Amino acid sequence: MDVRKHLPNTTDVLNKQREQIYPSAIASLPNRNLTEDVAEMLESEVEKRVELGMDDEEGPWKLIGWLEGVQPPFESRAS
């Protein structure tokens, strides 16, 4: 009985996900080169992280930690 009560809620959640995800997935199918889409997503994420990091009352240390975790290490060959 309880399952039937929650079924409409689950259906609503799935429908909302379909409305948000399917259009972007379908729009990207004809594009073989997704470089532009990935660059836009990356830019959006970095902007969000920088804004949150700079507003953090403890300072930008979490942002610096995140950047160190996501960027590849840079090795200098200079002597």
mmCIF file as gemmi writes it, N, C-alpha and C atoms, coordinates in Angstrom:
data_model
loop_
_atom_site.group_PDB
_atom_site.id
_atom_site.type_symbol
_atom_site.label_atom_id
_atom_site.label_alt_id
_atom_site.label_comp_id
_atom_site.label_asym_id
_atom_site.label_entity_id
_atom_site.label_seq_id
_atom_site.pdbx_PDB_ins_code
_atom_site.Cartn_x
_atom_site.Cartn_y
_atom_site.Cartn_z
_atom_site.occupancy
_atom_site.B_iso_or_equiv
_atom_site.pdbx_formal_charge
_atom_site.auth_seq_id
_atom_site.auth_asym_id
_atom_site.pdbx_PDB_model_num
ATOM 1 N N . MET Axp A 1 ? 0.806 -1.196 0 1 0 ? 1 A 1
ATOM 2 C CA . MET Axp A 1 ? 0 0 0 1 0 ? 1 A 1
ATOM 3 C C . MET Axp A 1 ? 0.852 1.264 0 1 0 ? 1 A 1
ATOM 4 N N . ASP Axp A 2 ? 1.886 1.311 0.805 1 0 ? 2 A 1
ATOM 5 C CA . ASP Axp A 2 ? 2.731 2.493 0.873 1 0 ? 2 A 1
ATOM 6 C C . ASP Axp A 2 ? 3.43 2.752 -0.451 1 0 ? 2 A 1
ATOM 7 N N . VAL Axp A 3 ? 3.731 1.692 -1.173 1 0 ? 3 A 1
ATOM 8 C CA . VAL Axp A 3 ? 4.42 1.847 -2.45 1 0 ? 3 A 1
ATOM 9 C C . VAL Axp A 3 ? 3.553 2.65 -3.417 1 0 ? 3 A 1
ATOM 10 N N . ARG Axp A 4 ? 2.272 2.39 -3.446 1 0 ? 4 A 1
ATOM 11 C CA . ARG Axp A 4 ? 1.372 3.116 -4.346 1 0 ? 4 A 1
ATOM 12 C C . ARG Axp A 4 ? 1.291 4.598 -3.999 1 0 ? 4 A 1
ATOM 13 N N . LYS Axp A 5 ? 1.468 4.939 -2.745 1 0 ? 5 A 1
ATOM 14 C CA . LYS Axp A 5 ? 1.435 6.348 -2.335 1 0 ? 5 A 1
ATOM 15 C C . LYS Axp A 5 ? 2.655 7.098 -2.865 1 0 ? 5 A 1
ATOM 16 N N . HIS Axp A 6 ? 3.8 6.426 -2.922 1 0 ? 6 A 1
ATOM 17 C CA . HIS Axp A 6 ? 5.04 7.075 -3.345 1 0 ? 6 A 1
ATOM 18 C C . HIS Axp A 6 ? 5.251 7.033 -4.859 1 0 ? 6 A 1
ATOM 19 N N . LEU Axp A 7 ? 4.517 6.183 -5.546 1 0 ? 7 A 1
ATOM 20 C CA . LEU Axp A 7 ? 4.685 6.034 -6.988 1 0 ? 7 A 1
ATOM 21 C C . LEU Axp A 7 ? 4.474 7.341 -7.76 1 0 ? 7 A 1
ATOM 22 N N . PRO Axp A 8 ? 3.43 8.13 -7.473 1 0 ? 8 A 1
ATOM 23 C CA . PRO Axp A 8 ? 3.282 9.405 -8.199 1 0 ? 8 A 1
ATOM 24 C C . PRO Axp A 8 ? 4.46 10.354 -7.975 1 0 ? 8 A 1
ATOM 25 N N . ASN Axp A 9 ? 5.012 10.382 -6.764 1 0 ? 9 A 1
ATOM 26 C CA . ASN Axp A 9 ? 6.176 11.238 -6.492 1 0 ? 9 A 1
ATOM 27 C C . ASN Axp A 9 ? 7.377 10.8 -7.319 1 0 ? 9 A 1
ATOM 28 N N . THR Axp A 10 ? 7.605 9.5 -7.389 1 0 ? 10 A 1
ATOM 29 C CA . THR Axp A 10 ? 8.719 8.967 -8.174 1 0 ? 10 A 1
ATOM 30 C C . THR Axp A 10 ? 8.531 9.292 -9.644 1 0 ? 10 A 1
ATOM 31 N N . THR Axp A 11 ? 7.324 9.149 -10.127 1 0 ? 11 A 1
ATOM 32 C CA . THR Axp A 11 ? 7.031 9.453 -11.524 1 0 ? 11 A 1
ATOM 33 C C . THR Axp A 11 ? 7.277 10.927 -11.819 1 0 ? 11 A 1
ATOM 34 N N . ASP Axp A 12 ? 6.896 11.805 -10.907 1 0 ? 12 A 1
ATOM 35 C CA . ASP Axp A 12 ? 7.135 13.242 -11.092 1 0 ? 12 A 1
ATOM 36 C C . ASP Axp A 12 ? 8.633 13.548 -11.172 1 0 ? 12 A 1
ATOM 37 N N . VAL Axp A 13 ? 9.407 12.94 -10.303 1 0 ? 13 A 1
ATOM 38 C CA . VAL Axp A 13 ? 10.854 13.16 -10.301 1 0 ? 13 A 1
ATOM 39 C C . VAL Axp A 13 ? 11.46 12.688 -11.617 1 0 ? 13 A 1
ATOM 40 N N . LEU Axp A 14 ? 11.065 11.501 -12.07 1 0 ? 14 A 1
ATOM 41 C CA . LEU Axp A 14 ? 11.596 10.976 -13.329 1 0 ? 14 A 1
ATOM 42 C C . LEU Axp A 14 ? 11.206 11.864 -14.507 1 0 ? 14 A 1
ATOM 43 N N . ASN Axp A 15 ? 9.987 12.347 -14.512 1 0 ? 15 A 1
ATOM 44 C CA . ASN Axp A 15 ? 9.551 13.234 -15.593 1 0 ? 15 A 1
ATOM 45 C C . ASN Axp A 15 ? 10.347 14.536 -15.605 1 0 ? 15 A 1
ATOM 46 N N . LYS Axp A 16 ? 10.617 15.093 -14.427 1 0 ? 16 A 1
ATOM 47 C CA . LYS Axp A 16 ? 11.422 16.323 -14.356 1 0 ? 16 A 1
ATOM 48 C C . LYS Axp A 16 ? 12.829 16.078 -14.874 1 0 ? 16 A 1
ATOM 49 N N . GLN Axp A 17 ? 13.396 14.924 -14.531 1 0 ? 17 A 1
ATOM 50 C CA . GLN Axp A 17 ? 14.732 14.591 -15.021 1 0 ? 17 A 1
ATOM 51 C C . GLN Axp A 17 ? 14.721 14.464 -16.542 1 0 ? 17 A 1
ATOM 52 N N . ARG Axp A 18 ? 13.708 13.816 -17.08 1 0 ? 18 A 1
ATOM 53 C CA . ARG Axp A 18 ? 13.608 13.674 -18.537 1 0 ? 18 A 1
ATOM 54 C C . ARG Axp A 18 ? 13.5 15.032 -19.216 1 0 ? 18 A 1
ATOM 55 N N . GLU Axp A 19 ? 12.717 15.928 -18.631 1 0 ? 19 A 1
ATOM 56 C CA . GLU Axp A 19 ? 12.541 17.257 -19.22 1 0 ? 19 A 1
ATOM 57 C C . GLU Axp A 19 ? 13.846 18.037 -19.245 1 0 ? 19 A 1
ATOM 58 N N . GLN Axp A 20 ? 14.699 17.824 -18.251 1 0 ? 20 A 1
ATOM 59 C CA . GLN Axp A 20 ? 15.953 18.574 -18.17 1 0 ? 20 A 1
ATOM 60 C C . GLN Axp A 20 ? 17.087 17.908 -18.946 1 0 ? 20 A 1
ATOM 61 N N . ILE Axp A 21 ? 17.168 16.599 -18.896 1 0 ? 21 A 1
ATOM 62 C CA . ILE Axp A 21 ? 18.315 15.899 -19.474 1 0 ? 21 A 1
ATOM 63 C C . ILE Axp A 21 ? 18.122 15.565 -20.948 1 0 ? 21 A 1
ATOM 64 N N . TYR Axp A 22 ? 16.962 15.092 -21.339 1 0 ? 22 A 1
ATOM 65 C CA . TYR Axp A 22 ? 16.761 14.655 -22.716 1 0 ? 22 A 1
ATOM 66 C C . TYR Axp A 22 ? 17.016 15.743 -23.752 1 0 ? 22 A 1
ATOM 67 N N . PRO Axp A 23 ? 16.505 16.974 -23.565 1 0 ? 23 A 1
ATOM 68 C CA . PRO Axp A 23 ? 16.755 17.983 -24.611 1 0 ? 23 A 1
ATOM 69 C C . PRO Axp A 23 ? 18.24 18.242 -24.86 1 0 ? 23 A 1
ATOM 70 N N . SER Axp A 24 ? 19.03 18.309 -23.799 1 0 ? 24 A 1
ATOM 71 C CA . SER Axp A 24 ? 20.459 18.561 -24.008 1 0 ? 24 A 1
ATOM 72 C C . SER Axp A 24 ? 21.148 17.336 -24.598 1 0 ? 24 A 1
ATOM 73 N N . ALA Axp A 25 ? 20.713 16.15 -24.22 1 0 ? 25 A 1
ATOM 74 C CA . ALA Axp A 25 ? 21.303 14.937 -24.782 1 0 ? 25 A 1
ATOM 75 C C . ALA Axp A 25 ? 20.973 14.823 -26.27 1 0 ? 25 A 1
ATOM 76 N N . ILE Axp A 26 ? 19.737 15.083 -26.617 1 0 ? 26 A 1
ATOM 77 C CA . ILE Axp A 26 ? 19.323 15.006 -28.015 1 0 ? 26 A 1
ATOM 78 C C . ILE Axp A 26 ? 20.011 16.092 -28.836 1 0 ? 26 A 1
ATOM 79 N N . ALA Axp A 27 ? 20.155 17.27 -28.274 1 0 ? 27 A 1
ATOM 80 C CA . ALA Axp A 27 ? 20.808 18.372 -28.986 1 0 ? 27 A 1
ATOM 81 C C . ALA Axp A 27 ? 22.274 18.059 -29.255 1 0 ? 27 A 1
ATOM 82 N N . SER Axp A 28 ? 22.911 17.3 -28.387 1 0 ? 28 A 1
ATOM 83 C CA . SER Axp A 28 ? 24.335 17.021 -28.562 1 0 ? 28 A 1
ATOM 84 C C . SER Axp A 28 ? 24.594 15.821 -29.467 1 0 ? 28 A 1
ATOM 85 N N . LEU Axp A 29 ? 23.588 15.012 -29.773 1 0 ? 29 A 1
ATOM 86 C CA . LEU Axp A 29 ? 23.798 13.832 -30.599 1 0 ? 29 A 1
ATOM 87 C C . LEU Axp A 29 ? 24.358 14.154 -31.985 1 0 ? 29 A 1
ATOM 88 N N . PRO Axp A 30 ? 23.815 15.154 -32.697 1 0 ? 30 A 1
ATOM 89 C CA . PRO Axp A 30 ? 24.357 15.415 -34.027 1 0 ? 30 A 1
ATOM 90 C C . PRO Axp A 30 ? 25.771 16.004 -33.991 1 0 ? 30 A 1
ATOM 91 N N . ASN Axp A 31 ? 26.167 16.564 -32.887 1 0 ? 31 A 1
ATOM 92 C CA . ASN Axp A 31 ? 27.495 17.168 -32.768 1 0 ? 31 A 1
ATOM 93 C C . ASN Axp A 31 ? 28.522 16.088 -32.44 1 0 ? 31 A 1
ATOM 94 N N . ARG Axp A 32 ? 29.357 15.811 -33.373 1 0 ? 32 A 1
ATOM 95 C CA . ARG Axp A 32 ? 30.408 14.823 -33.121 1 0 ? 32 A 1
ATOM 96 C C . ARG Axp A 32 ? 31.493 15.428 -32.225 1 0 ? 32 A 1
ATOM 97 N N . ASN Axp A 33 ? 31.744 16.703 -32.39 1 0 ? 33 A 1
ATOM 98 C CA . ASN Axp A 33 ? 32.76 17.368 -31.597 1 0 ? 33 A 1
ATOM 99 C C . ASN Axp A 33 ? 32.079 18.087 -30.433 1 0 ? 33 A 1
ATOM 100 N N . LEU Axp A 34 ? 32.275 17.575 -29.247 1 0 ? 34 A 1
ATOM 101 C CA . LEU Axp A 34 ? 31.625 18.129 -28.062 1 0 ? 34 A 1
ATOM 102 C C . LEU Axp A 34 ? 32.535 19.1 -27.303 1 0 ? 34 A 1
ATOM 103 N N . THR Axp A 35 ? 33.601 19.526 -27.943 1 0 ? 35 A 1
ATOM 104 C CA . THR Axp A 35 ? 34.572 20.406 -27.292 1 0 ? 35 A 1
ATOM 105 C C . THR Axp A 35 ? 33.916 21.661 -26.752 1 0 ? 35 A 1
ATOM 106 N N . GLU Axp A 36 ? 33.069 22.282 -27.541 1 0 ? 36 A 1
ATOM 107 C CA . GLU Axp A 36 ? 32.415 23.525 -27.122 1 0 ? 36 A 1
ATOM 108 C C . GLU Axp A 36 ? 31.499 23.29 -25.927 1 0 ? 36 A 1
ATOM 109 N N . ASP Axp A 37 ? 30.744 22.205 -25.954 1 0 ? 37 A 1
ATOM 110 C CA . ASP Axp A 37 ? 29.841 21.892 -24.838 1 0 ? 37 A 1
ATOM 111 C C . ASP Axp A 37 ? 30.63 21.636 -23.554 1 0 ? 37 A 1
ATOM 112 N N . VAL Axp A 38 ? 31.706 20.875 -23.662 1 0 ? 38 A 1
ATOM 113 C CA . VAL Axp A 38 ? 32.52 20.571 -22.486 1 0 ? 38 A 1
ATOM 114 C C . VAL Axp A 38 ? 33.173 21.846 -21.957 1 0 ? 38 A 1
ATOM 115 N N . ALA Axp A 39 ? 33.652 22.698 -22.855 1 0 ? 39 A 1
ATOM 116 C CA . ALA Axp A 39 ? 34.283 23.957 -22.441 1 0 ? 39 A 1
ATOM 117 C C . ALA Axp A 39 ? 33.28 24.834 -21.692 1 0 ? 39 A 1
ATOM 118 N N . GLU Axp A 40 ? 32.038 24.882 -22.163 1 0 ? 40 A 1
ATOM 119 C CA . GLU Axp A 40 ? 31.006 25.679 -21.486 1 0 ? 40 A 1
ATOM 120 C C . GLU Axp A 40 ? 30.711 25.118 -20.093 1 0 ? 40 A 1
ATOM 121 N N . MET Axp A 41 ? 30.618 23.789 -19.981 1 0 ? 41 A 1
ATOM 122 C CA . MET Axp A 41 ? 30.355 23.181 -18.676 1 0 ? 41 A 1
ATOM 123 C C . MET Axp A 41 ? 31.514 23.432 -17.729 1 0 ? 41 A 1
ATOM 124 N N . LEU Axp A 42 ? 32.734 23.318 -18.234 1 0 ? 42 A 1
ATOM 125 C CA . LEU Axp A 42 ? 33.916 23.556 -17.409 1 0 ? 42 A 1
ATOM 126 C C . LEU Axp A 42 ? 33.971 25.005 -16.945 1 0 ? 42 A 1
ATOM 127 N N . GLU Axp A 43 ? 33.708 25.926 -17.86 1 0 ? 43 A 1
ATOM 128 C CA . GLU Axp A 43 ? 33.717 27.347 -17.503 1 0 ? 43 A 1
ATOM 129 C C . GLU Axp A 43 ? 32.682 27.653 -16.43 1 0 ? 43 A 1
ATOM 130 N N . SER Axp A 44 ? 31.488 27.087 -16.582 1 0 ? 44 A 1
ATOM 131 C CA . SER Axp A 44 ? 30.42 27.304 -15.61 1 0 ? 44 A 1
ATOM 132 C C . SER Axp A 44 ? 30.824 26.77 -14.23 1 0 ? 44 A 1
ATOM 133 N N . GLU Axp A 45 ? 31.405 25.581 -14.194 1 0 ? 45 A 1
ATOM 134 C CA . GLU Axp A 45 ? 31.804 24.988 -12.917 1 0 ? 45 A 1
ATOM 135 C C . GLU Axp A 45 ? 32.911 25.797 -12.259 1 0 ? 45 A 1
ATOM 136 N N . VAL Axp A 46 ? 33.897 26.217 -13.038 1 0 ? 46 A 1
ATOM 137 C CA . VAL Axp A 46 ? 35.005 26.991 -12.474 1 0 ? 46 A 1
ATOM 138 C C . VAL Axp A 46 ? 34.506 28.331 -11.946 1 0 ? 46 A 1
ATOM 139 N N . GLU Axp A 47 ? 33.643 29.003 -12.715 1 0 ? 47 A 1
ATOM 140 C CA . GLU Axp A 47 ? 33.089 30.282 -12.251 1 0 ? 47 A 1
ATOM 141 C C . GLU Axp A 47 ? 32.367 30.111 -10.921 1 0 ? 47 A 1
ATOM 142 N N . LYS Axp A 48 ? 31.569 29.061 -10.826 1 0 ? 48 A 1
ATOM 143 C CA . LYS Axp A 48 ? 30.818 28.798 -9.59 1 0 ? 48 A 1
ATOM 144 C C . LYS Axp A 48 ? 31.776 28.542 -8.434 1 0 ? 48 A 1
ATOM 145 N N . ARG Axp A 49 ? 32.792 27.705 -8.666 1 0 ? 49 A 1
ATOM 146 C CA . ARG Axp A 49 ? 33.738 27.364 -7.609 1 0 ? 49 A 1
ATOM 147 C C . ARG Axp A 49 ? 34.552 28.581 -7.164 1 0 ? 49 A 1
ATOM 148 N N . VAL Axp A 50 ? 34.964 29.42 -8.118 1 0 ? 50 A 1
ATOM 149 C CA . VAL Axp A 50 ? 35.757 30.6 -7.773 1 0 ? 50 A 1
ATOM 150 C C . VAL Axp A 50 ? 34.914 31.562 -6.947 1 0 ? 50 A 1
ATOM 151 N N . GLU Axp A 51 ? 33.676 31.786 -7.363 1 0 ? 51 A 1
ATOM 152 C CA . GLU Axp A 51 ? 32.796 32.69 -6.62 1 0 ? 51 A 1
ATOM 153 C C . GLU Axp A 51 ? 32.587 32.193 -5.194 1 0 ? 51 A 1
ATOM 154 N N . LEU Axp A 52 ? 32.292 30.906 -5.041 1 0 ? 52 A 1
ATOM 155 C CA . LEU Axp A 52 ? 32.101 30.347 -3.702 1 0 ? 52 A 1
ATOM 156 C C . LEU Axp A 52 ? 33.393 30.406 -2.894 1 0 ? 52 A 1
ATOM 157 N N . GLY Axp A 53 ? 34.526 30.122 -3.546 1 0 ? 53 A 1
ATOM 158 C CA . GLY Axp A 53 ? 35.809 30.135 -2.858 1 0 ? 53 A 1
ATOM 159 C C . GLY Axp A 53 ? 36.197 31.514 -2.367 1 0 ? 53 A 1
ATOM 160 N N . MET Axp A 54 ? 35.907 32.529 -3.161 1 0 ? 54 A 1
ATOM 161 C CA . MET Axp A 54 ? 36.272 33.881 -2.77 1 0 ? 54 A 1
ATOM 162 C C . MET Axp A 54 ? 35.336 34.435 -1.692 1 0 ? 54 A 1
ATOM 163 N N . ASP Axp A 55 ? 34.113 33.905 -1.632 1 0 ? 55 A 1
ATOM 164 C CA . ASP Axp A 55 ? 33.166 34.344 -0.609 1 0 ? 55 A 1
ATOM 165 C C . ASP Axp A 55 ? 33.296 33.569 0.701 1 0 ? 55 A 1
ATOM 166 N N . ASP Axp A 56 ? 34.095 32.521 0.703 1 0 ? 56 A 1
ATOM 167 C CA . ASP Axp A 56 ? 34.255 31.687 1.895 1 0 ? 56 A 1
ATOM 168 C C . ASP Axp A 56 ? 34.947 32.491 2.991 1 0 ? 56 A 1
ATOM 169 N N . GLU Axp A 57 ? 34.362 32.496 4.166 1 0 ? 57 A 1
ATOM 170 C CA . GLU Axp A 57 ? 34.92 33.288 5.266 1 0 ? 57 A 1
ATOM 171 C C . GLU Axp A 57 ? 36.287 32.78 5.714 1 0 ? 57 A 1
ATOM 172 N N . GLU Axp A 58 ? 36.608 31.531 5.421 1 0 ? 58 A 1
ATOM 173 C CA . GLU Axp A 58 ? 37.917 30.982 5.789 1 0 ? 58 A 1
ATOM 174 C C . GLU Axp A 58 ? 38.985 31.305 4.741 1 0 ? 58 A 1
ATOM 175 N N . GLY Axp A 59 ? 38.593 31.934 3.664 1 0 ? 59 A 1
ATOM 176 C CA . GLY Axp A 59 ? 39.53 32.256 2.599 1 0 ? 59 A 1
ATOM 177 C C . GLY Axp A 59 ? 39.429 31.257 1.455 1 0 ? 59 A 1
ATOM 178 N N . PRO Axp A 60 ? 40.23 31.461 0.434 1 0 ? 60 A 1
ATOM 179 C CA . PRO Axp A 60 ? 40.121 30.631 -0.774 1 0 ? 60 A 1
ATOM 180 C C . PRO Axp A 60 ? 40.837 29.285 -0.681 1 0 ? 60 A 1
ATOM 181 N N . TRP Axp A 61 ? 41.11 28.79 0.519 1 0 ? 61 A 1
ATOM 182 C CA . TRP Axp A 61 ? 41.893 27.56 0.655 1 0 ? 61 A 1
ATOM 183 C C . TRP Axp A 61 ? 41.181 26.351 0.089 1 0 ? 61 A 1
ATOM 184 N N . LYS Axp A 62 ? 39.86 26.277 0.238 1 0 ? 62 A 1
ATOM 185 C CA . LYS Axp A 62 ? 39.116 25.144 -0.332 1 0 ? 62 A 1
ATOM 186 C C . LYS Axp A 62 ? 39.187 25.182 -1.853 1 0 ? 62 A 1
ATOM 187 N N . LEU Axp A 63 ? 39.118 26.389 -2.414 1 0 ? 63 A 1
ATOM 188 C CA . LEU Axp A 63 ? 39.224 26.546 -3.868 1 0 ? 63 A 1
ATOM 189 C C . LEU Axp A 63 ? 40.597 26.078 -4.342 1 0 ? 63 A 1
ATOM 190 N N . ILE Axp A 64 ? 41.63 26.467 -3.635 1 0 ? 64 A 1
ATOM 191 C CA . ILE Axp A 64 ? 42.985 26.059 -4.013 1 0 ? 64 A 1
ATOM 192 C C . ILE Axp A 64 ? 43.117 24.534 -3.92 1 0 ? 64 A 1
ATOM 193 N N . GLY Axp A 65 ? 42.546 23.946 -2.886 1 0 ? 65 A 1
ATOM 194 C CA . GLY Axp A 65 ? 42.559 22.488 -2.741 1 0 ? 65 A 1
ATOM 195 C C . GLY Axp A 65 ? 41.823 21.81 -3.877 1 0 ? 65 A 1
ATOM 196 N N . TRP Axp A 66 ? 40.67 22.356 -4.273 1 0 ? 66 A 1
ATOM 197 C CA . TRP Axp A 66 ? 39.905 21.788 -5.385 1 0 ? 66 A 1
ATOM 198 C C . TRP Axp A 66 ? 40.705 21.877 -6.671 1 0 ? 66 A 1
ATOM 199 N N . LEU Axp A 67 ? 41.311 23.029 -6.922 1 0 ? 67 A 1
ATOM 200 C CA . LEU Axp A 67 ? 42.102 23.206 -8.14 1 0 ? 67 A 1
ATOM 201 C C . LEU Axp A 67 ? 43.268 22.224 -8.187 1 0 ? 67 A 1
ATOM 202 N N . GLU Axp A 68 ? 43.925 22.021 -7.06 1 0 ? 68 A 1
ATOM 203 C CA . GLU Axp A 68 ? 45.031 21.062 -7.021 1 0 ? 68 A 1
ATOM 204 C C . GLU Axp A 68 ? 44.545 19.65 -7.311 1 0 ? 68 A 1
ATOM 205 N N . GLY Axp A 69 ? 43.305 19.353 -6.916 1 0 ? 69 A 1
ATOM 206 C CA . GLY Axp A 69 ? 42.758 18.021 -7.15 1 0 ? 69 A 1
ATOM 207 C C . GLY Axp A 69 ? 42.296 17.784 -8.576 1 0 ? 69 A 1
ATOM 208 N N . VAL Axp A 70 ? 41.906 18.834 -9.29 1 0 ? 70 A 1
ATOM 209 C CA . VAL Axp A 70 ? 41.35 18.637 -10.633 1 0 ? 70 A 1
ATOM 210 C C . VAL Axp A 70 ? 42.325 18.949 -11.755 1 0 ? 70 A 1
ATOM 211 N N . GLN Axp A 71 ? 43.33 19.736 -11.489 1 0 ? 71 A 1
ATOM 212 C CA . GLN Axp A 71 ? 44.25 20.065 -12.578 1 0 ? 71 A 1
ATOM 213 C C . GLN Axp A 71 ? 45.411 19.084 -12.575 1 0 ? 71 A 1
ATOM 214 N N . PRO Axp A 72 ? 45.932 18.789 -13.749 1 0 ? 72 A 1
ATOM 215 C CA . PRO Axp A 72 ? 47.082 17.885 -13.779 1 0 ? 72 A 1
ATOM 216 C C . PRO Axp A 72 ? 48.299 18.591 -13.193 1 0 ? 72 A 1
ATOM 217 N N . PRO Axp A 73 ? 49.196 17.827 -12.602 1 0 ? 73 A 1
ATOM 218 C CA . PRO Axp A 73 ? 50.389 18.457 -12.034 1 0 ? 73 A 1
ATOM 219 C C . PRO Axp A 73 ? 51.233 19.085 -13.134 1 0 ? 73 A 1
ATOM 220 N N . PHE Axp A 74 ? 51.852 20.186 -12.808 1 0 ? 74 A 1
ATOM 221 C CA . PHE Axp A 74 ? 52.709 20.89 -13.758 1 0 ? 74 A 1
ATOM 222 C C . PHE Axp A 74 ? 54.148 20.619 -13.365 1 0 ? 74 A 1
ATOM 223 N N . GLU Axp A 75 ? 54.893 20.088 -14.291 1 0 ? 75 A 1
ATOM 224 C CA . GLU Axp A 75 ? 56.29 19.823 -14.037 1 0 ? 75 A 1
ATOM 225 C C . GLU Axp A 75 ? 57.133 20.749 -14.885 1 0 ? 75 A 1
ATOM 226 N N . SER Axp A 76 ? 57.963 21.512 -14.232 1 0 ? 76 A 1
ATOM 227 C CA . SER Axp A 76 ? 58.833 22.435 -14.932 1 0 ? 76 A 1
ATOM 228 C C . SER Axp A 76 ? 60.133 21.72 -15.289 1 0 ? 76 A 1
ATOM 229 N N . ARG Axp A 77 ? 60.566 21.905 -16.524 1 0 ? 77 A 1
ATOM 230 C CA . ARG Axp A 77 ? 61.821 21.291 -16.948 1 0 ? 77 A 1
ATOM 231 C C . ARG Axp A 77 ? 62.974 22.274 -16.844 1 0 ? 77 A 1
ATOM 232 N N . ALA Axp A 78 ? 62.681 23.467 -16.359 1 0 ? 78 A 1
ATOM 233 C CA . ALA Axp A 78 ? 63.74 24.472 -16.205 1 0 ? 78 A 1
ATOM 234 C C . ALA Axp A 78 ? 64.663 24.049 -15.067 1 0 ? 78 A 1
ATOM 235 N N . SER Axp A 79 ? 65.938 24.337 -15.234 1 0 ? 79 A 1
ATOM 236 C CA . SER Axp A 79 ? 66.861 23.96 -14.169 1 0 ? 79 A 1
ATOM 237 C C . SER Axp A 79 ? 67.205 25.126 -13.301 1 0 ? 79 A 1
